[in-house]
Amino acid sequence: MNSGNTPPQSRPEDPGVPPTDKGKMALAAVLLLIPIVVLLWVPHYAKVEPTLLGFPFFFWYQFLWVFICSALTWTAYKLTLSARGRTTHKVGEDR
């Protein structure tokens, strides 16, 4: 009979799940948060000068972030893949 005061029994590790590098996952999360924070902070880029090819700073700065976001997302994706390590099964294959 369990009185409810006993600690839960530890479960054995699932042998099919590779260990995850939490540091790399945290870094990937930070990389994904950077564009959100920067683009939500509108007062720092809500200005006209400097212009680029006649475009006010407000517009070309946000357009620049399209490419920066792509690079950050790709980097976070690669970090996530490397953080999960290698598995012994292929995609779509039953374990």
N, CA, C and O atoms as CSV, one atom per row, in Angstrom:
chain,resi,resn,atom,element,x,y,z
A,1,MET,N,N,0.836,-1.175,0.000
A,1,MET,CA,C,0.000,0.000,0.000
A,1,MET,C,C,0.887,1.245,0.000
A,1,MET,O,O,1.824,1.347,0.792
A,2,ASN,N,N,0.593,2.163,-0.868
A,2,ASN,CA,C,1.378,3.392,-0.995
A,2,ASN,C,C,0.697,4.497,-0.202
A,2,ASN,O,O,-0.467,4.821,-0.439
A,3,SER,N,N,1.442,5.075,0.749
A,3,SER,CA,C,0.870,6.128,1.571
A,3,SER,C,C,0.880,7.476,0.870
A,3,SER,O,O,0.268,8.421,1.368
A,4,GLY,N,N,1.553,7.599,-0.267
A,4,GLY,CA,C,1.626,8.858,-0.974
A,4,GLY,C,C,2.841,9.682,-0.590
A,4,GLY,O,O,3.106,10.718,-1.201
A,5,ASN,N,N,3.584,9.235,0.419
A,5,ASN,CA,C,4.781,9.964,0.841
A,5,ASN,C,C,6.068,9.370,0.279
A,5,ASN,O,O,7.153,9.893,0.535
A,6,THR,N,N,5.961,8.313,-0.463
A,6,THR,CA,C,7.170,7.702,-1.020
A,6,THR,C,C,7.511,8.378,-2.339
A,6,THR,O,O,6.619,8.750,-3.101
A,7,PRO,N,N,8.808,8.539,-2.608
A,7,PRO,CA,C,9.189,9.180,-3.874
A,7,PRO,C,C,8.848,8.276,-5.049
A,7,PRO,O,O,8.838,7.053,-4.909
A,8,PRO,N,N,8.569,8.866,-6.206
A,8,PRO,CA,C,8.241,8.055,-7.369
A,8,PRO,C,C,9.454,7.240,-7.798
A,8,PRO,O,O,10.600,7.674,-7.681
A,9,GLN,N,N,9.166,6.067,-8.289
A,9,GLN,CA,C,10.257,5.224,-8.763
A,9,GLN,C,C,10.779,5.786,-10.077
A,9,GLN,O,O,10.020,6.247,-10.931
A,10,SER,N,N,12.100,5.733,-10.209
A,10,SER,CA,C,12.673,6.240,-11.458
A,10,SER,C,C,12.405,5.250,-12.576
A,10,SER,O,O,12.450,4.034,-12.391
A,11,ARG,N,N,12.128,5.810,-13.734
A,11,ARG,CA,C,11.877,4.974,-14.900
A,11,ARG,C,C,13.190,4.770,-15.628
A,11,ARG,O,O,14.007,5.688,-15.707
A,12,PRO,N,N,13.396,3.606,-16.149
A,12,PRO,CA,C,14.624,3.395,-16.921
A,12,PRO,C,C,14.583,4.239,-18.188
A,12,PRO,O,O,13.516,4.503,-18.742
A,13,GLU,N,N,15.763,4.655,-18.635
A,13,GLU,CA,C,15.859,5.468,-19.852
A,13,GLU,C,C,15.374,4.657,-21.050
A,13,GLU,O,O,15.636,3.459,-21.162
A,14,ASP,N,N,14.668,5.335,-21.929
A,14,ASP,CA,C,14.231,4.688,-23.158
A,14,ASP,C,C,15.461,4.518,-24.049
A,14,ASP,O,O,16.094,5.511,-24.406
A,15,PRO,N,N,15.810,3.297,-24.413
A,15,PRO,CA,C,17.033,3.107,-25.198
A,15,PRO,C,C,16.928,3.676,-26.613
A,15,PRO,O,O,17.954,3.869,-27.264
A,16,GLY,N,N,15.726,3.947,-27.103
A,16,GLY,CA,C,15.581,4.462,-28.453
A,16,GLY,C,C,15.705,5.963,-28.558
A,16,GLY,O,O,15.792,6.493,-29.666
A,17,VAL,N,N,15.716,6.665,-27.440
A,17,VAL,CA,C,15.798,8.121,-27.440
A,17,VAL,C,C,17.232,8.535,-27.177
A,17,VAL,O,O,17.777,8.223,-26.119
A,18,PRO,N,N,17.859,9.235,-28.120
A,18,PRO,CA,C,19.240,9.660,-27.900
A,18,PRO,C,C,19.297,10.796,-26.883
A,18,PRO,O,O,18.320,11.530,-26.733
A,19,PRO,N,N,20.416,10.958,-26.183
A,19,PRO,CA,C,20.534,12.070,-25.243
A,19,PRO,C,C,20.533,13.404,-25.985
A,19,PRO,O,O,21.007,13.496,-27.117
A,20,THR,N,N,20.006,14.414,-25.348
A,20,THR,CA,C,19.919,15.742,-25.956
A,20,THR,C,C,20.877,16.696,-25.258
A,20,THR,O,O,20.936,16.743,-24.029
A,21,ASP,N,N,21.627,17.456,-26.052
A,21,ASP,CA,C,22.525,18.476,-25.512
A,21,ASP,C,C,21.678,19.719,-25.213
A,21,ASP,O,O,21.292,20.457,-26.119
A,22,LYS,N,N,21.402,19.930,-23.936
A,22,LYS,CA,C,20.509,21.031,-23.552
A,22,LYS,C,C,21.133,22.399,-23.789
A,22,LYS,O,O,20.412,23.373,-24.005
A,23,GLY,N,N,22.442,22.488,-23.754
A,23,GLY,CA,C,23.106,23.762,-24.041
A,23,GLY,C,C,22.865,24.212,-25.473
A,23,GLY,O,O,22.585,25.382,-25.732
A,24,LYS,N,N,22.979,23.261,-26.400
A,24,LYS,CA,C,22.729,23.601,-27.803
A,24,LYS,C,C,21.253,23.936,-28.034
A,24,LYS,O,O,20.927,24.818,-28.829
A,25,MET,N,N,20.377,23.234,-27.341
A,25,MET,CA,C,18.948,23.533,-27.491
A,25,MET,C,C,18.623,24.925,-26.943
A,25,MET,O,O,17.804,25.646,-27.513
A,26,ALA,N,N,19.267,25.296,-25.841
A,26,ALA,CA,C,19.058,26.634,-25.272
A,26,ALA,C,C,19.579,27.705,-26.227
A,26,ALA,O,O,18.949,28.746,-26.412
A,27,LEU,N,N,20.739,27.434,-26.832
A,27,LEU,CA,C,21.294,28.391,-27.793
A,27,LEU,C,C,20.376,28.526,-29.005
A,27,LEU,O,O,20.195,29.630,-29.519
A,28,ALA,N,N,19.801,27.431,-29.465
A,28,ALA,CA,C,18.856,27.488,-30.587
A,28,ALA,C,C,17.633,28.320,-30.213
A,28,ALA,O,O,17.124,29.085,-31.033
A,29,ALA,N,N,17.166,28.174,-28.988
A,29,ALA,CA,C,16.010,28.961,-28.541
A,29,ALA,C,C,16.345,30.450,-28.517
A,29,ALA,O,O,15.526,31.285,-28.899
A,30,VAL,N,N,17.553,30.773,-28.067
A,30,VAL,CA,C,17.968,32.186,-28.029
A,30,VAL,C,C,18.036,32.745,-29.452
A,30,VAL,O,O,17.616,33.873,-29.706
A,31,LEU,N,N,18.572,31.938,-30.375
A,31,LEU,CA,C,18.666,32.400,-31.768
A,31,LEU,C,C,17.285,32.666,-32.360
A,31,LEU,O,O,17.118,33.582,-33.165
A,32,LEU,N,N,16.297,31.869,-31.964
A,32,LEU,CA,C,14.945,32.084,-32.472
A,32,LEU,C,C,14.244,33.257,-31.795
A,32,LEU,O,O,13.332,33.855,-32.365
A,33,LEU,N,N,14.672,33.583,-30.582
A,33,LEU,CA,C,14.048,34.701,-29.861
A,33,LEU,C,C,14.598,36.068,-30.288
A,33,LEU,O,O,13.913,37.083,-30.160
A,34,ILE,N,N,15.823,36.089,-30.788
A,34,ILE,CA,C,16.454,37.369,-31.149
A,34,ILE,C,C,15.600,38.182,-32.130
A,34,ILE,O,O,15.319,39.345,-31.841
A,35,PRO,N,N,15.172,37.633,-33.272
A,35,PRO,CA,C,14.370,38.469,-34.190
A,35,PRO,C,C,13.036,38.898,-33.603
A,35,PRO,O,O,12.536,39.977,-33.918
A,36,ILE,N,N,12.460,38.062,-32.754
A,36,ILE,CA,C,11.176,38.436,-32.142
A,36,ILE,C,C,11.358,39.660,-31.270
A,36,ILE,O,O,10.585,40.615,-31.348
A,37,VAL,N,N,12.381,39.623,-30.442
A,37,VAL,CA,C,12.614,40.744,-29.519
A,37,VAL,C,C,12.996,41.998,-30.291
A,37,VAL,O,O,12.483,43.082,-30.014
A,38,VAL,N,N,13.892,41.853,-31.256
A,38,VAL,CA,C,14.375,43.028,-32.000
A,38,VAL,C,C,13.239,43.675,-32.800
A,38,VAL,O,O,13.099,44.898,-32.800
A,39,LEU,N,N,12.435,42.859,-33.475
A,39,LEU,CA,C,11.389,43.444,-34.327
A,39,LEU,C,C,10.181,43.925,-33.530
A,39,LEU,O,O,9.398,44.735,-34.026
A,40,LEU,N,N,10.020,43.439,-32.309
A,40,LEU,CA,C,8.940,43.978,-31.478
A,40,LEU,C,C,9.336,45.279,-30.787
A,40,LEU,O,O,8.486,45.999,-30.262
A,41,TRP,N,N,10.615,45.566,-30.792
A,41,TRP,CA,C,11.117,46.810,-30.187
A,41,TRP,C,C,11.120,47.900,-31.274
A,41,TRP,O,O,12.178,48.313,-31.750
A,42,VAL,N,N,9.955,48.342,-31.643
A,42,VAL,CA,C,9.756,49.262,-32.769
A,42,VAL,C,C,10.432,50.624,-32.566
A,42,VAL,O,O,10.984,51.153,-33.531
A,43,PRO,N,N,10.422,51.218,-31.370
A,43,PRO,CA,C,11.022,52.562,-31.255
A,43,PRO,C,C,12.486,52.646,-31.687
A,43,PRO,O,O,12.951,53.721,-32.064
A,44,HIS,N,N,13.213,51.544,-31.638
A,44,HIS,CA,C,14.627,51.644,-32.008
A,44,HIS,C,C,14.841,51.702,-33.519
A,44,HIS,O,O,15.931,52.066,-33.962
A,45,TYR,N,N,13.832,51.354,-34.325
A,45,TYR,CA,C,14.011,51.483,-35.772
A,45,TYR,C,C,12.918,52.319,-36.435
A,45,TYR,O,O,12.839,52.356,-37.663
A,46,ALA,N,N,12.088,52.979,-35.660
A,46,ALA,CA,C,11.029,53.832,-36.219
A,46,ALA,C,C,11.576,55.219,-36.516
A,46,ALA,O,O,11.260,56.193,-35.833
A,47,LYS,N,N,12.409,55.283,-37.557
A,47,LYS,CA,C,12.979,56.566,-37.963
A,47,LYS,C,C,13.236,56.545,-39.467
A,47,LYS,O,O,13.201,55.486,-40.093
A,48,VAL,N,N,13.490,57.691,-40.032
A,48,VAL,CA,C,13.654,57.817,-41.477
A,48,VAL,C,C,15.116,57.670,-41.879
A,48,VAL,O,O,15.422,57.026,-42.883
A,49,GLU,N,N,16.007,58.253,-41.112
A,49,GLU,CA,C,17.437,58.238,-41.439
A,49,GLU,C,C,18.140,57.118,-40.726
A,49,GLU,O,O,17.786,56.837,-39.581
A,50,PRO,N,N,19.087,56.473,-41.303
A,50,PRO,CA,C,19.642,56.673,-42.642
A,50,PRO,C,C,18.803,55.973,-43.708
A,50,PRO,O,O,18.176,54.944,-43.458
A,51,THR,N,N,18.812,56.548,-44.869
A,51,THR,CA,C,18.088,55.939,-45.986
A,51,THR,C,C,19.045,55.056,-46.776
A,51,THR,O,O,20.259,55.263,-46.766
A,52,LEU,N,N,18.474,54.069,-47.459
A,52,LEU,CA,C,19.253,53.174,-48.310
A,52,LEU,C,C,18.557,53.102,-49.662
A,52,LEU,O,O,17.438,52.597,-49.757
A,53,LEU,N,N,19.201,53.597,-50.695
A,53,LEU,CA,C,18.637,53.647,-52.049
A,53,LEU,C,C,17.286,54.364,-52.056
A,53,LEU,O,O,16.394,54.004,-52.826
A,54,GLY,N,N,17.138,55.359,-51.216
A,54,GLY,CA,C,15.915,56.148,-51.133
A,54,GLY,C,C,14.869,55.586,-50.187
A,54,GLY,O,O,13.843,56.224,-49.952
A,55,PHE,N,N,15.112,54.394,-49.638
A,55,PHE,CA,C,14.154,53.802,-48.701
A,55,PHE,C,C,14.462,54.265,-47.282
A,55,PHE,O,O,15.621,54.267,-46.867
A,56,PRO,N,N,13.439,54.652,-46.545
A,56,PRO,CA,C,13.656,55.051,-45.148
A,56,PRO,C,C,14.168,53.856,-44.314
A,56,PRO,O,O,13.909,52.696,-44.635
A,57,PHE,N,N,14.866,54.166,-43.287
A,57,PHE,CA,C,15.445,53.152,-42.407
A,57,PHE,C,C,14.385,52.161,-41.916
A,57,PHE,O,O,14.645,50.960,-41.832
A,58,PHE,N,N,13.204,52.662,-41.598
A,58,PHE,CA,C,12.125,51.827,-41.075
A,58,PHE,C,C,11.831,50.641,-41.995
A,58,PHE,O,O,11.599,49.530,-41.519
A,59,PHE,N,N,11.841,50.872,-43.300
A,59,PHE,CA,C,11.501,49.805,-44.237
A,59,PHE,C,C,12.684,48.896,-44.528
A,59,PHE,O,O,12.543,47.674,-44.466
A,60,TRP,N,N,13.857,49.463,-44.846
A,60,TRP,CA,C,14.973,48.577,-45.226
A,60,TRP,C,C,15.511,47.804,-44.046
A,60,TRP,O,O,16.063,46.718,-44.223
A,61,TYR,N,N,15.366,48.329,-42.858
A,61,TYR,CA,C,15.817,47.604,-41.669
A,61,TYR,C,C,14.970,46.341,-41.467
A,61,TYR,O,O,15.513,45.275,-41.179
A,62,GLN,N,N,13.653,46.454,-41.616
A,62,GLN,CA,C,12.791,45.283,-41.476
A,62,GLN,C,C,13.030,44.288,-42.608
A,62,GLN,O,O,12.986,43.077,-42.393
A,63,PHE,N,N,13.283,44.800,-43.812
A,63,PHE,CA,C,13.579,43.905,-44.927
A,63,PHE,C,C,14.893,43.170,-44.702
A,63,PHE,O,O,15.016,41.995,-45.048
A,64,LEU,N,N,15.865,43.849,-44.131
A,64,LEU,CA,C,17.140,43.211,-43.799
A,64,LEU,C,C,16.937,42.048,-42.832
A,64,LEU,O,O,17.624,41.030,-42.916
A,65,TRP,N,N,15.998,42.210,-41.924
A,65,TRP,CA,C,15.749,41.157,-40.932
A,65,TRP,C,C,15.128,39.906,-41.541
A,65,TRP,O,O,15.166,38.845,-40.920
A,66,VAL,N,N,14.567,40.001,-42.720
A,66,VAL,CA,C,14.077,38.797,-43.401
A,66,VAL,C,C,15.248,37.835,-43.622
A,66,VAL,O,O,15.131,36.635,-43.375
A,67,PHE,N,N,16.369,38.372,-44.087
A,67,PHE,CA,C,17.545,37.538,-44.353
A,67,PHE,C,C,18.221,37.108,-43.049
A,67,PHE,O,O,18.697,35.979,-42.928
A,68,ILE,N,N,18.256,38.011,-42.087
A,68,ILE,CA,C,18.857,37.672,-40.793
A,68,ILE,C,C,18.036,36.568,-40.114
A,68,ILE,O,O,18.602,35.634,-39.545
A,69,CYS,N,N,16.719,36.673,-40.174
A,69,CYS,CA,C,15.848,35.640,-39.574
A,69,CYS,C,C,16.064,34.296,-40.253
A,69,CYS,O,O,16.087,33.259,-39.591
A,70,SER,N,N,16.221,34.312,-41.562
A,70,SER,CA,C,16.466,33.056,-42.271
A,70,SER,C,C,17.764,32.416,-41.801
A,70,SER,O,O,17.812,31.209,-41.563
A,71,ALA,N,N,18.800,33.205,-41.668
A,71,ALA,CA,C,20.089,32.677,-41.217
A,71,ALA,C,C,20.005,32.158,-39.782
A,71,ALA,O,O,20.562,31.108,-39.460
A,72,LEU,N,N,19.313,32.890,-38.935
A,72,LEU,CA,C,19.178,32.456,-37.536
A,72,LEU,C,C,18.346,31.179,-37.426
A,72,LEU,O,O,18.662,30.296,-36.628
A,73,THR,N,N,17.289,31.085,-38.222
A,73,THR,CA,C,16.453,29.880,-38.201
A,73,THR,C,C,17.231,28.668,-38.714
A,73,THR,O,O,17.127,27.582,-38.144
A,74,TRP,N,N,18.004,28.844,-39.779
A,74,TRP,CA,C,18.815,27.744,-40.305
A,74,TRP,C,C,19.847,27.305,-39.273
A,74,TRP,O,O,20.064,26.109,-39.075
A,75,THR,N,N,20.478,28.268,-38.621
A,75,THR,CA,C,21.466,27.936,-37.592
A,75,THR,C,C,20.812,27.197,-36.430
A,75,THR,O,O,21.370,26.224,-35.924
A,76,ALA,N,N,19.638,27.648,-36.004
A,76,ALA,CA,C,18.930,26.973,-34.917
A,76,ALA,C,C,18.538,25.549,-35.323
A,76,ALA,O,O,18.599,24.626,-34.511
A,77,TYR,N,N,18.144,25.383,-36.560
A,77,TYR,CA,C,17.803,24.046,-37.064
A,77,TYR,C,C,19.014,23.124,-37.014
A,77,TYR,O,O,18.907,21.987,-36.553
A,78,LYS,N,N,20.148,23.594,-37.478
A,78,LYS,CA,C,21.365,22.779,-37.454
A,78,LYS,C,C,21.797,22.482,-36.018
A,78,LYS,O,O,22.247,21.375,-35.722
A,79,LEU,N,N,21.664,23.453,-35.137
A,79,LEU,CA,C,21.998,23.223,-33.733
A,79,LEU,C,C,21.083,22.170,-33.118
A,79,LEU,O,O,21.532,21.320,-32.349
A,80,THR,N,N,19.804,22.233,-33.459
A,80,THR,CA,C,18.849,21.257,-32.926
A,80,THR,C,C,19.182,19.854,-33.424
A,80,THR,O,O,19.115,18.890,-32.662
A,81,LEU,N,N,19.535,19.739,-34.686
A,81,LEU,CA,C,19.910,18.426,-35.222
A,81,LEU,C,C,21.145,17.883,-34.528
A,81,LEU,O,O,21.201,16.701,-34.186
A,82,SER,N,N,22.134,18.741,-34.318
A,82,SER,CA,C,23.360,18.267,-33.671
A,82,SER,C,C,23.149,18.009,-32.184
A,82,SER,O,O,23.843,17.177,-31.599
A,83,ALA,N,N,22.209,18.702,-31.570
A,83,ALA,CA,C,21.962,18.506,-30.134
A,83,ALA,C,C,21.286,17.175,-29.853
A,83,ALA,O,O,21.453,16.607,-28.774
A,84,ARG,N,N,20.537,16.682,-30.801
A,84,ARG,CA,C,19.817,15.428,-30.579
A,84,ARG,C,C,20.660,14.203,-30.844
A,84,ARG,O,O,20.241,13.086,-30.542
A,85,GLY,N,N,21.825,14.388,-31.395
A,85,GLY,CA,C,22.687,13.245,-31.625
A,85,GLY,C,C,22.178,12.355,-32.735
A,85,GLY,O,O,21.285,12.721,-33.500
A,86,ARG,N,N,22.756,11.207,-32.802
A,86,ARG,CA,C,22.385,10.274,-33.868
A,86,ARG,C,C,21.475,9.194,-33.308
A,86,ARG,O,O,21.636,8.752,-32.170
A,87,THR,N,N,20.523,8.779,-34.120
A,87,THR,CA,C,19.648,7.680,-33.742
A,87,THR,C,C,20.046,6.450,-34.545
A,87,THR,O,O,20.751,6.539,-35.550
A,88,THR,N,N,19.585,5.327,-34.084
A,88,THR,CA,C,19.931,4.089,-34.773
A,88,THR,C,C,18.884,3.708,-35.808
A,88,THR,O,O,19.066,2.739,-36.544
A,89,HIS,N,N,17.784,4.462,-35.871
A,89,HIS,CA,C,16.737,4.137,-36.828
A,89,HIS,C,C,16.632,5.233,-37.872
A,89,HIS,O,O,17.077,6.359,-37.652
A,90,LYS,N,N,16.046,4.899,-38.999
A,90,LYS,CA,C,15.849,5.864,-40.069
A,90,LYS,C,C,14.453,6.451,-39.971
A,90,LYS,O,O,13.576,5.884,-39.320
A,91,VAL,N,N,14.253,7.593,-40.625
A,91,VAL,CA,C,12.956,8.250,-40.604
A,91,VAL,C,C,11.918,7.329,-41.232
A,91,VAL,O,O,12.136,6.788,-42.316
A,92,GLY,N,N,10.797,7.152,-40.554
A,92,GLY,CA,C,9.723,6.315,-41.052
A,92,GLY,C,C,9.875,4.845,-40.697
A,92,GLY,O,O,8.981,4.041,-40.961
A,93,GLU,N,N,10.988,4.502,-40.109
A,93,GLU,CA,C,11.251,3.118,-39.736
A,93,GLU,C,C,10.738,2.866,-38.324
A,93,GLU,O,O,10.931,3.692,-37.432
A,94,ASP,N,N,10.082,1.722,-38.122
A,94,ASP,CA,C,9.622,1.360,-36.779
A,94,ASP,C,C,10.805,0.964,-35.923
A,94,ASP,O,O,11.795,0.413,-36.403
A,95,ARG,N,N,10.676,1.256,-34.655
A,95,ARG,CA,C,11.755,0.889,-33.723
A,95,ARG,C,C,11.582,-0.511,-33.216
A,95,ARG,O,O,12.396,-0.986,-32.424
